[in-house]
Amino acid sequence: MTPLTVADIERLKALDTCTVSNAIERFDVRLRNEGFARRGVSCLFPQLPPMVGYAVTATVKSSIQPMTGGIYYDRIDWWSTVLTLPAPRVLVLQDVDAVVGCGAFVGEVHANIARALGCIGCVTNGAVRDVPAAEALGFQMFAGSLSPSHAYAHIVGWGEPVEIGGLKIAQGDLVHGDRHGFLTVPASIAARVPDVAATLIEQERALLAECQKAGMSIETLRALLARMGPSANNTRVTGGNGTVS
């Protein structure tokens, strides 16, 4: 995996997730009903800027004691693997328990550990806790629920693909998320997405400005939509430089 440059990451962070999704569609690299979380996981801090980072995947349980190994704080071997991935990083934790969200794996302590190790947020179908502390830290959380206790929270495994909200995420996938939800950005096009997004934003602004004028005609609307491609829903990237036609 060749990580993006700091500049590329910053350009992606400047875009909301809806715009990133629109830009990805123009590359026609995956089906339009794939690549984003669809259910059961909410953004806890919608006021925070977009989260962009590489997925550090793990599976967790909390309703019963682990058969082997320790619980909660003592998995230094797990934290050591986090540093093998490029920064910034996002914890992606699939709760595979029979009782999903019984206990919270990530709270104030784990959020601070994660932040110190270059993680900027967490995505889980399970529970989190200590929400005010995580918010003050600027540590974004996407979660299925809240729990006051960590119960028997422990890691089952890590480094393998997981599924959160119907979205399959592999170790090292680039994750982009904000108040609208989260998605993965294909590595093959990630550096080109901001350029395509800039073109789409410009086109949309022209369309919106025209819509806010009094007496816009259908013909004017037709002409503006034509600028956005063969149809507004089928604009595709045709060049290696990220141009749209």
C-alpha positions as a Markdown table, in Angstrom:
| # | Residue | x | y | z |
|---|---|---|---|---|
| 1 | Met | 0.0 | 0.0 | 0.0 |
| 2 | Thr | 1.3 | 3.4 | -1.0 |
| 3 | Pro | -0.2 | 6.0 | 1.4 |
| 4 | Leu | -1.5 | 9.3 | 0.2 |
| 5 | Thr | 0.6 | 12.4 | 0.8 |
| 6 | Val | -0.3 | 14.7 | 3.7 |
| 7 | Ala | -1.6 | 17.2 | 1.1 |
| 8 | Asp | -3.9 | 14.6 | -0.5 |
| 9 | Ile | -5.3 | 13.7 | 2.9 |
| 10 | Glu | -5.9 | 17.4 | 3.7 |
| 11 | Arg | -7.7 | 17.8 | 0.4 |
| 12 | Leu | -10.0 | 14.9 | 1.2 |
| 13 | Lys | -10.7 | 16.3 | 4.6 |
| 14 | Ala | -11.9 | 19.5 | 3.1 |
| 15 | Leu | -14.7 | 17.6 | 1.4 |
| 16 | Asp | -17.9 | 16.3 | 3.0 |
| 17 | Thr | -18.7 | 12.7 | 2.5 |
| 18 | Cys | -21.6 | 13.3 | 0.2 |
| 19 | Thr | -19.3 | 15.1 | -2.2 |
| 20 | Val | -16.7 | 12.4 | -2.0 |
| 21 | Ser | -19.4 | 9.8 | -2.8 |
| 22 | Asn | -20.4 | 11.9 | -5.8 |
| 23 | Ala | -16.9 | 12.0 | -7.1 |
| 24 | Ile | -16.3 | 8.3 | -6.6 |
| 25 | Glu | -19.3 | 7.6 | -8.7 |
| 26 | Arg | -17.8 | 9.4 | -11.7 |
| 27 | Phe | -14.9 | 6.9 | -11.8 |
| 28 | Asp | -17.3 | 3.9 | -12.2 |
| 29 | Val | -15.0 | 1.7 | -10.2 |
| 30 | Arg | -17.8 | 0.1 | -8.1 |
| 31 | Leu | -21.6 | -0.2 | -8.0 |
| 32 | Arg | -23.4 | 2.8 | -6.7 |
| 33 | Asn | -25.1 | 0.9 | -3.9 |
| 34 | Glu | -21.8 | -0.3 | -2.5 |
| 35 | Gly | -18.9 | 1.3 | -0.7 |
| 36 | Phe | -20.8 | 3.0 | 2.1 |
| 37 | Ala | -22.4 | 2.1 | 5.4 |
| 38 | Arg | -26.1 | 1.9 | 5.1 |
| 39 | Arg | -27.7 | 1.1 | 8.5 |
| 40 | Gly | -27.3 | 0.9 | 12.2 |
| 41 | Val | -24.3 | 3.2 | 12.9 |
| 42 | Ser | -24.6 | 6.9 | 13.7 |
| 43 | Cys | -22.1 | 9.7 | 13.8 |
| 44 | Leu | -21.8 | 10.9 | 17.4 |
| 45 | Phe | -20.1 | 14.2 | 16.7 |
| 46 | Pro | -21.6 | 15.8 | 13.6 |
| 47 | Gln | -20.0 | 19.1 | 14.3 |
| 48 | Leu | -16.4 | 17.7 | 13.9 |
| 49 | Pro | -14.7 | 18.0 | 10.5 |
| 50 | Pro | -14.6 | 15.0 | 8.1 |
| 51 | Met | -12.6 | 12.1 | 9.3 |
| 52 | Val | -10.1 | 10.6 | 6.9 |
| 53 | Gly | -7.8 | 7.7 | 7.8 |
| 54 | Tyr | -6.6 | 4.2 | 7.2 |
| 55 | Ala | -8.7 | 1.4 | 8.7 |
| 56 | Val | -7.2 | -0.6 | 11.6 |
| 57 | Thr | -9.6 | -3.6 | 11.8 |
| 58 | Ala | -10.5 | -5.8 | 14.7 |
| 59 | Thr | -13.4 | -7.9 | 16.0 |
| 60 | Val | -14.6 | -7.5 | 19.6 |
| 61 | Lys | -16.9 | -9.1 | 22.2 |
| 62 | Ser | -18.1 | -7.9 | 25.6 |
| 63 | Ser | -21.0 | -10.0 | 27.0 |
| 64 | Ile | -18.9 | -12.9 | 28.3 |
| 65 | Gln | -15.4 | -13.4 | 29.6 |
| 66 | Pro | -12.8 | -14.3 | 27.0 |
| 67 | Met | -11.8 | -18.0 | 27.0 |
| 68 | Thr | -8.1 | -17.1 | 26.8 |
| 69 | Gly | -6.0 | -13.9 | 27.2 |
| 70 | Gly | -6.9 | -10.7 | 29.1 |
| 71 | Ile | -9.6 | -8.2 | 28.7 |
| 72 | Tyr | -9.9 | -4.5 | 27.9 |
| 73 | Tyr | -6.6 | -2.8 | 28.8 |
| 74 | Asp | -3.9 | -5.4 | 28.5 |
| 75 | Arg | -3.7 | -6.2 | 24.8 |
| 76 | Ile | -0.4 | -4.4 | 24.0 |
| 77 | Asp | 0.1 | -6.8 | 21.1 |
| 78 | Trp | -3.0 | -5.4 | 19.5 |
| 79 | Trp | -1.8 | -1.8 | 19.9 |
| 80 | Ser | 1.6 | -2.7 | 18.5 |
| 81 | Thr | -0.1 | -3.7 | 15.2 |
| 82 | Val | -1.8 | -0.3 | 14.9 |
| 83 | Leu | 1.6 | 1.4 | 14.2 |
| 84 | Thr | 2.2 | -0.9 | 11.2 |
| 85 | Leu | -0.3 | 1.1 | 9.2 |
| 86 | Pro | 0.2 | 4.6 | 7.8 |
| 87 | Ala | -1.3 | 7.6 | 9.7 |
| 88 | Pro | -3.8 | 8.9 | 10.1 |
| 89 | Arg | -5.6 | 5.8 | 11.3 |
| 90 | Val | -9.2 | 4.9 | 12.1 |
| 91 | Leu | -10.2 | 2.1 | 14.5 |
| 92 | Val | -12.8 | -0.1 | 12.8 |
| 93 | Leu | -14.2 | -2.6 | 15.3 |
| 94 | Gln | -16.9 | -5.1 | 14.4 |
| 95 | Asp | -18.8 | -6.4 | 17.5 |
| 96 | Val | -19.4 | -10.1 | 16.7 |
| 97 | Asp | -21.0 | -10.8 | 20.1 |
| 98 | Ala | -24.3 | -12.6 | 20.4 |
| 99 | Val | -25.4 | -9.5 | 22.4 |
| 100 | Val | -24.0 | -6.7 | 20.2 |
| 101 | Gly | -23.2 | -3.5 | 22.2 |
| 102 | Cys | -23.4 | -5.1 | 25.7 |
| 103 | Gly | -20.2 | -3.3 | 26.7 |
| 104 | Ala | -18.2 | -0.5 | 25.2 |
| 105 | Phe | -14.7 | -1.2 | 24.0 |
| 106 | Val | -13.8 | 2.4 | 23.3 |
| 107 | Gly | -14.2 | 5.0 | 26.0 |
| 108 | Glu | -12.0 | 7.8 | 27.4 |
| 109 | Val | -9.0 | 5.7 | 28.0 |
| 110 | His | -8.9 | 3.9 | 24.7 |
| 111 | Ala | -9.7 | 7.1 | 22.8 |
| 112 | Asn | -6.7 | 8.7 | 24.4 |
| 113 | Ile | -4.5 | 5.7 | 23.7 |
| 114 | Ala | -5.7 | 5.6 | 20.1 |
| 115 | Arg | -5.2 | 9.3 | 19.7 |
| 116 | Ala | -1.6 | 9.0 | 21.0 |
| 117 | Leu | -1.0 | 6.3 | 18.4 |
| 118 | Gly | -2.2 | 8.4 | 15.4 |
| 119 | Cys | -5.8 | 7.3 | 15.4 |
| 120 | Ile | -8.4 | 10.1 | 14.7 |
| 121 | Gly | -11.6 | 8.2 | 15.2 |
| 122 | Cys | -13.5 | 4.9 | 15.7 |
| 123 | Val | -16.1 | 3.1 | 13.7 |
| 124 | Thr | -18.1 | 0.3 | 15.3 |
| 125 | Asn | -21.4 | -1.4 | 15.1 |
| 126 | Gly | -21.1 | -2.0 | 18.9 |
| 127 | Ala | -21.1 | 0.5 | 21.8 |
| 128 | Val | -18.9 | 3.3 | 23.0 |
| 129 | Arg | -18.9 | 5.4 | 26.1 |
| 130 | Asp | -17.3 | 8.5 | 27.8 |
| 131 | Val | -18.8 | 10.6 | 24.9 |
| 132 | Pro | -18.0 | 14.0 | 26.4 |
| 133 | Ala | -14.3 | 13.1 | 26.9 |
| 134 | Ala | -14.0 | 11.8 | 23.3 |
| 135 | Glu | -15.7 | 14.9 | 21.9 |
| 136 | Ala | -13.3 | 17.2 | 23.8 |
| 137 | Leu | -10.4 | 15.2 | 22.4 |
| 138 | Gly | -11.7 | 15.7 | 18.9 |
| 139 | Phe | -11.9 | 11.9 | 18.5 |
| 140 | Gln | -14.7 | 11.1 | 16.1 |
| 141 | Met | -17.0 | 8.2 | 16.9 |
| 142 | Phe | -19.4 | 6.3 | 14.7 |
| 143 | Ala | -21.3 | 3.7 | 16.8 |
| 144 | Gly | -24.4 | 1.5 | 17.0 |
| 145 | Ser | -25.1 | 2.3 | 20.6 |
| 146 | Leu | -23.9 | 3.6 | 23.9 |
| 147 | Ser | -23.1 | 1.6 | 27.1 |
| 148 | Pro | -22.1 | 2.8 | 30.5 |
| 149 | Ser | -19.9 | -0.2 | 31.1 |
| 150 | His | -17.1 | -1.9 | 29.3 |
| 151 | Ala | -18.4 | -5.2 | 30.7 |
| 152 | Tyr | -16.0 | -8.0 | 29.4 |
| 153 | Ala | -14.9 | -6.0 | 26.4 |
| 154 | His | -12.1 | -7.8 | 24.7 |
| 155 | Ile | -10.5 | -8.3 | 21.2 |
| 156 | Val | -11.2 | -11.5 | 19.4 |
| 157 | Gly | -8.9 | -10.9 | 16.5 |
| 158 | Trp | -7.5 | -8.2 | 14.3 |
| 159 | Gly | -6.2 | -7.4 | 10.8 |
| 160 | Glu | -8.9 | -9.3 | 9.0 |
| 161 | Pro | -11.8 | -7.8 | 6.9 |
| 162 | Val | -14.8 | -6.7 | 9.0 |
| 163 | Glu | -18.4 | -5.5 | 8.2 |
| 164 | Ile | -19.9 | -2.4 | 9.7 |
| 165 | Gly | -23.4 | -1.2 | 8.7 |
| 166 | Gly | -23.4 | -3.5 | 5.7 |
| 167 | Leu | -20.0 | -2.0 | 4.5 |
| 168 | Lys | -17.1 | -4.4 | 4.2 |
| 169 | Ile | -13.8 | -2.8 | 5.3 |
| 170 | Ala | -10.4 | -4.4 | 5.0 |
| 171 | Gln | -7.3 | -3.5 | 7.0 |
| 172 | Gly | -5.7 | -0.4 | 5.4 |
| 173 | Asp | -8.8 | 0.7 | 3.5 |
| 174 | Leu | -9.1 | 4.5 | 3.4 |
| 175 | Val | -12.2 | 5.6 | 5.4 |
| 176 | His | -13.9 | 9.0 | 4.9 |
| 177 | Gly | -16.7 | 9.9 | 7.3 |
| 178 | Asp | -18.8 | 12.9 | 8.6 |
| 179 | Arg | -22.3 | 13.6 | 9.9 |
| 180 | His | -23.7 | 12.0 | 6.7 |
| 181 | Gly | -22.1 | 8.6 | 7.4 |
| 182 | Phe | -18.9 | 6.9 | 6.3 |
| 183 | Leu | -17.5 | 5.2 | 3.2 |
| 184 | Thr | -14.3 | 3.7 | 1.8 |
| 185 | Val | -12.3 | 5.5 | -0.9 |
| 186 | Pro | -10.7 | 3.1 | -3.4 |
| 187 | Ala | -7.0 | 3.4 | -3.3 |
| 188 | Ser | -6.7 | 3.5 | -7.1 |
| 189 | Ile | -8.6 | 6.8 | -7.4 |
| 190 | Ala | -8.1 | 8.4 | -3.9 |
| 191 | Ala | -5.6 | 11.1 | -5.0 |
| 192 | Arg | -7.8 | 12.1 | -7.9 |
| 193 | Val | -11.1 | 12.4 | -6.1 |
| 194 | Pro | -10.5 | 16.0 | -4.9 |
| 195 | Asp | -10.0 | 17.3 | -8.5 |
| 196 | Val | -13.1 | 15.6 | -9.7 |
| 197 | Ala | -15.0 | 16.8 | -6.7 |
| 198 | Ala | -13.9 | 20.4 | -7.4 |
| 199 | Thr | -15.4 | 20.2 | -10.9 |
| 200 | Leu | -18.6 | 18.8 | -9.6 |
| 201 | Ile | -18.9 | 21.5 | -6.9 |
| 202 | Glu | -18.4 | 24.2 | -9.5 |
| 203 | Gln | -21.1 | 22.6 | -11.7 |
| 204 | Glu | -23.5 | 22.3 | -8.8 |
| 205 | Arg | -23.0 | 25.9 | -7.7 |
| 206 | Ala | -23.9 | 27.1 | -11.2 |
| 207 | Leu | -27.0 | 25.0 | -11.2 |
| 208 | Leu | -28.0 | 26.1 | -7.7 |
| 209 | Ala | -27.5 | 29.7 | -8.4 |
| 210 | Glu | -29.7 | 29.4 | -11.5 |
| 211 | Cys | -32.4 | 27.6 | -9.5 |
| 212 | Gln | -32.5 | 30.5 | -7.0 |
| 213 | Lys | -33.2 | 33.0 | -9.7 |
| 214 | Ala | -36.8 | 34.0 | -10.5 |
| 215 | Gly | -38.3 | 32.4 | -13.6 |
| 216 | Met | -35.7 | 29.8 | -14.5 |
| 217 | Ser | -36.8 | 28.0 | -17.6 |
| 218 | Ile | -36.7 | 24.3 | -18.3 |
| 219 | Glu | -34.4 | 24.9 | -21.2 |
| 220 | Thr | -31.9 | 26.7 | -19.0 |
| 221 | Leu | -32.1 | 23.7 | -16.6 |
| 222 | Arg | -31.5 | 21.4 | -19.5 |
| 223 | Ala | -28.4 | 23.3 | -20.6 |
| 224 | Leu | -26.9 | 23.3 | -17.1 |
| 225 | Leu | -27.5 | 19.6 | -16.6 |
| 226 | Ala | -25.9 | 18.9 | -20.0 |
| 227 | Arg | -22.7 | 20.6 | -18.8 |
| 228 | Met | -22.5 | 18.0 | -16.0 |
| 229 | Gly | -22.2 | 15.2 | -18.5 |
| 230 | Pro | -24.4 | 13.0 | -20.9 |
| 231 | Ser | -26.8 | 13.1 | -17.9 |
| 232 | Ala | -26.5 | 14.5 | -14.4 |
| 233 | Asn | -26.4 | 10.9 | -13.1 |
| 234 | Asn | -23.9 | 9.5 | -15.5 |
| 235 | Thr | -21.0 | 11.9 | -15.6 |
| 236 | Arg | -17.8 | 9.7 | -15.9 |
| 237 | Val | -14.1 | 10.3 | -15.5 |
| 238 | Thr | -12.5 | 9.7 | -18.9 |
| 239 | Gly | -8.9 | 10.9 | -18.5 |
| 240 | Gly | -6.0 | 9.9 | -16.3 |
| 241 | Asn | -5.8 | 13.4 | -15.0 |
| 242 | Gly | -9.2 | 13.2 | -13.3 |
| 243 | Thr | -11.0 | 15.4 | -15.8 |
| 244 | Val | -14.8 | 15.0 | -16.2 |
| 245 | Ser | -16.7 | 14.8 | -19.5 |
